[in-house]
Amino acid sequence: MSALDTLITDAAPIPFLDLVEPHRAREEEFVAAFRRALRSAAFVGGPEVEGFEREFAAYVGTQHAIGVANGTDSLRFIFLSLGIKPGDEVITASHTFIATSEAISQAGGRPVFVDIDPITMTLDPAAVAAAIGPRTVGIVPVHLYGQTADMDPLLALAAKHHLWIVEDAAQAHGARYRGRSAGTMGVAGSFSFYPGKNLGSVGEGGAVTTNDPRVLEGVRRLREHGQREKYVHVSEGYNGRLHAIQAAVLRIKLQDLDAATAGRQRVARWYQEALGDIGELSLPQVASWAEHVWHLYVVRTPVREKLRRVLTAARIGAGLHYPVPLHRQEAYAHLGYAEGALPITERTAAELLSLPMFPTLSEDQVGRVVQVVRAFFGR
Ligand SMILES: Cc1ncc(COP(=O)(O)O)c(C=O)c1O
């Protein structure tokens, strides 16, 4: 029996993501928040939502945060507030979750996908520059896996061509770019509080961060059926409000976010130290400008499928973020991107693999993941 077989046989499961353990310490506070909501009958909006909006804006460092139902509504409401018109083009990454581009299309725009930087896997500013045309109205950098895009060149391009920048910060709560917080650098930032996110609710939630009065007014109106004040609908809108119970949970979890981020950073350090010498495995790199909050720990290897099978056999959870780039999805066939159109994105998609990453992952658990990965590569 090989060393690898032994490791697999002895396996105790390690989840890709543990959403039970991180909630244990504050369970009574979550239950008390639920009881408060039941007894005050404040379920949607109300003081918990307003309190969370104030606290999240202060955490991120914007004048305003507006709670919404999820991180897709937050993007869609920002784009609609900015007045996207049919045919307007918005440049973004193909290497992201479909919510980014879906929101552009649903607001009436047309996503223009460009390639990524091979180190950070975020928008390549040179590719963005090459894609700017007469119909371009905005750029949406996605701060992927917990690391921001290279914002200075993007901000310079936006200023030069009179474009707006909306930051998709769904995976980057608390991440920094040269000291500046994700969600503060564009006209607006969009956050998701899906349970697995760095700041996760116990259902769905999202927020827009902004200093811009047009975005503030627009998002508040759109989340509430176009209502400016009760019974006054100045436009159609959506049912896109944040629930009070989610806001109450988020207020509690926001207090622990920096500690949770430190936990993620510790896990990332363990992986980096233990896997750095394997030539066939590329580890995630932290750009010189970045304070990385490690939403995901994504490695790359040409033998991704084999490694994934071995991890699965060893009962170690692994994910793919994202195996089919958006420009090659059937949903975007009408945009006409051929295979090979975005070569770095396509190679990355074929090689990436997300290893277990969450704040309470123990040194022993990381050690076992490392042992299996090392044994797979014959180390
Ligand atoms: C990069 C990115 N953008 C947007 C979203 C959408 O957020 P939500 O699932 O809350 O709608 C997500 C998460 O799912 C995401 O990862």
The ligand as a Gaussian input file, in Angstrom:
#p B3LYP/6-31G(d) Opt

LIG

0 1
 C      -17.990000      37.696000      -7.174000
 C      -19.438000      37.592000      -6.773000
 N      -20.307000      38.524000      -7.175000
 C      -21.596000      38.486000      -6.822000
 C      -22.101000      37.469000      -6.041000
 C      -23.564000      37.431000      -5.772000
 O      -23.926000      37.454000      -4.444000
 P      -25.286000      36.775000      -3.941000
 O      -25.106000      35.296000      -4.007000
 O      -25.449000      37.286000      -2.563000
 O      -26.382000      37.244000      -4.850000
 C      -21.224000      36.480000      -5.572000
 C      -21.636000      35.405000      -4.655000
 O      -22.388000      34.557000      -4.812000
 C      -19.867000      36.527000      -5.961000
 O      -19.000000      35.594000      -5.557000

